[in-house]
């Protein structure tokens, strides 16, 4: 097995809004001597004053010289790109804003970003490729599976489990001892008070599943 060695250069895939925040965190970590972007929009030449040096497919040309971080907001796209890079044995760091508070015995997977003002309390496990966005609080003994996005200001109480590729909306609340299955979307400001065992979109207080097809028919 190839031994992963952290490098002094960082390559960020994605130069849009999420990528900018990721770059800002990387700069504040003061770990890399050089940072560059890759982006598939040919019109984007720089972002945050940082040069775009190619598109996402070019990442495989930089494996020997750069740590690589996938800053794509869409969970499925992020997983696809990161999985391909893992097979190629890319060196992928964890990015943690200096203001974040990380408790004892917290595990963070590779390719995960923890943004400003986050609190993750003890004995929680965060999977790989996750976005723990600005001001999120995750209490003790949580399990956040791979490629989950927890949006700004969300609050998760103790012993919550969130399945793969789920999206927890801005300002939402999840009470203690709740399980949320994979592939779920919890709407902004929703309050989850019981287990969610069927994939779908959940909104409201308390959160209930909505029939998106019925909503589309109603709008038509």
Secondary structure, DSSP 8 states (H G I E B T S, - for coil): -------SEEEEE--SHHHHHHHHHHHHHT--SEEEEE-S-TT--EETTEEB-S-GGGGGGSTTT-EEEE--SSHHHHHHHHHHHHHTT-B---EE-TT-EE-TT-EE-TT-EE-TT-EE-TT-EE-TT-EE-TT-EE-TT-EE-TT-EE-TT-EE-TT-EE-TT-EE-TT-EE-TT-EE-TT-EE-TT-EE-S-B-S-SEEETBTTEE--HHHHHHHH-
